[in-house]
Amino acid sequence: MTAALEKFASLATGVRMCYRVDGRADGPVLLLIGGLGEDLTSWSERFVSEMVSRGYRVVRHDNRDAGRSSRIDRRPPAAWRQLLARPRRDAYTLDQMARDS
């Protein structure tokens, strides 16, 4: 397995994403995206190594507000907003997070 070094990408949106790439450059890419509050280290090294041994190029990243990626300096939404699915106007969306990937 190639050494996994953290790298950073500055996106046009101003977000700075932390990511790692393991495996051969010519392998098919397998993108691993962590869940709520998880960072790129949430994926076990055993799992990543297994995917690399099967020929995949494994890419994993920290989402916004997770791990070593950019922190958004807005307060999180109140519990009632989350329960009623009423996001704040200044909140980022799941679509924006998907485009980060």
C-alpha positions in Angstrom: 0.0 0.0 0.0 1.3 3.4 -0.9 1.8 5.8 2.0 -1.3 7.8 2.7 -0.3 11.4 3.2 -2.9 14.1 4.0 -3.3 16.6 1.2 -5.4 19.8 0.9 -7.4 21.2 -1.9 -8.7 24.8 -1.9 -12.1 24.8 -3.7 -13.6 27.7 -5.6 -16.1 28.1 -2.8 -13.4 29.0 -0.4 -13.6 25.6 1.4 -10.3 23.9 2.2 -10.7 20.1 2.0 -8.3 17.6 3.6 -8.0 14.3 1.8 -5.9 11.1 1.4 -5.3 8.9 -1.6 -4.1 5.3 -1.4 -3.3 2.8 -4.1 -2.0 2.9 -7.7 -2.7 6.0 -9.8 -4.1 3.9 -12.6 -6.6 2.0 -10.4 -10.4 2.6 -10.5 -11.3 5.3 -7.9 -13.3 4.3 -4.9 -14.5 7.5 -3.0 -15.2 7.0 0.7 -17.3 9.7 2.3 -17.8 9.6 6.1 -21.1 10.2 7.8 -22.1 13.0 10.2 -19.1 14.1 12.3 -16.7 11.5 11.0 -13.4 12.3 9.5 -11.2 10.5 6.9 -9.6 8.4 9.7 -13.0 6.8 10.5 -12.3 4.2 7.7 -10.3 1.4 9.1 -6.8 0.9 7.7 -7.7 -2.8 7.2 -10.6 -1.9 5.0 -8.6 0.6 3.0 -5.7 -1.8 2.6 -8.1 -4.5 1.4 -9.6 -2.2 -1.3 -6.1 -1.2 -2.4 -5.0 -4.9 -2.6 -8.0 -5.4 -4.9 -6.6 -2.7 -7.3 -8.7 0.3 -6.2 -7.3 3.8 -5.8 -9.0 4.8 -2.5 -9.8 8.5 -2.0 -11.2 9.7 1.4 -11.8 13.2 2.6 -13.0 15.2 5.6 -16.3 16.9 5.0 -16.8 20.6 5.8 -16.7 21.0 9.6 -15.0 17.7 10.1 -11.4 16.6 10.7 -8.9 19.0 9.1 -11.2 20.5 6.5 -12.5 24.1 6.8 -14.6 25.0 9.8 -17.6 27.1 8.9 -17.9 30.0 11.4 -21.6 30.0 11.7 -23.5 28.6 14.7 -25.1 25.2 14.1 -28.9 25.2 13.6 -31.1 25.0 16.6 -32.6 21.6 17.5 -36.1 22.7 16.5 -34.8 23.7 13.0 -33.3 20.3 12.6 -36.4 18.5 13.8 -38.6 20.5 11.5 -36.2 20.4 8.6 -36.0 24.2 8.4 -32.5 25.1 7.5 -31.1 28.6 8.1 -30.7 30.8 5.1 -26.9 30.9 5.6 -26.5 27.1 6.0 -24.7 25.1 3.4 -26.6 22.3 1.7 -26.1 18.6 1.1 -25.8 19.4 -2.6 -22.9 21.7 -1.9 -21.2 19.0 0.2 -21.7 16.6 -2.7 -20.0 19.0 -5.0 -17.1 19.3 -2.6 -16.4 15.7 -3.2 
